[in-house]
Amino acid sequence: MSSMVYVPPAQTPTIKSIQRGVLAAGSAATVSAVNTAKSVLLTSGFTCISSPPNAGDYAKAVLTDSTTVTATCGYFGNAPSIAWQLLEYN
């Protein structure tokens, strides 16, 4: 006969806050302060359009510090809007 052992489930982190916005490339947004070690920034993944395309043309958003989200693009000829979500976990 085999014996069963109870293994408690791992603790799942809970979301403390969600902040959302849209930025044009080359701009920044001020957000409510977050703990950067417990936060994740998600973006829509737009690309900037240049001819010919270059590796640095991808648009991105970065959590610059605990209160700033900055959007950048390697090429500003056709600067896209970048949608972002900032999740902070407990």
N, C-alpha and C positions, 0 to 999 in steps of 0.2 A: 504494500500500500504506500502511496506517496502522500506526503503532507503538503498542505498549502501554506504559503507565506504571504501575509498581507504586505503590500508595498504601497505606501501612501503616494498619492499623486504629487507631481512636482508643483510647486507654487507657480501659478500663472500671473505674470505682472498685469496690473490693471492700468488703464489709461487715466491719467490725472487731468490732462487737458488736450484739446485739439484746436489748432489755429489754422485758418486757411486764407489764401489770398491769390492774387494774380499780379505779376510784376512784368514790366517791360525790361528787356535786357539792358543792362547798364544802370539799373535802379536798385533801390533798397527799401525794405519795409521794417518799421519798428514793431516788434511783437512784445507781448507780456513776457517777463523774464521766465526762463526755463532752466532746469539743470541740464547742461549740455551732455553730461555723461549718461543721462537717462532719457535722451530725446533722439528722435529720428526725423529727418526731413525727406519728404517724398515729393517728386516733381512729375510733371506731365511728359517730359522728355522731348520737347520740341527741338528742332535743329534750325540753325541759321542758314540762310541760303546765300551761297557765293558761287562764282563761276571762275575757275573750276573749284569744286569743293575741297576743303582742307581739313586735316585732322582736328584742328582747333576750332572748327566752326560749330561744334555742338553747344547748344544753350544749356546752362545749368544754374541751379540755385544752391546756395551754400549758407549754412548757419554760421555766420561770421563770428558771433559771440552770443551771449545768453539773451540778447534783445534785438538782434539784427539778422534778417534774411536778405542776402544779396544775390541778384541775378546777373549773370554774365553771358557773353556770347563772343566768339572769336571774330565775328564779322557783323558789323552793324548796318550793312546795306539794306537788309530786310529784317530788322529786329523783331522777333516774335514776342508774344506774351507768354509767360511761363506760369502755369498754375502750380501751386504748392500747398502742401499740408504739413504741419509741424505737430508731431505727436510727442507728448511727454508722458512717461510712465512713472508710477509710484515706486 
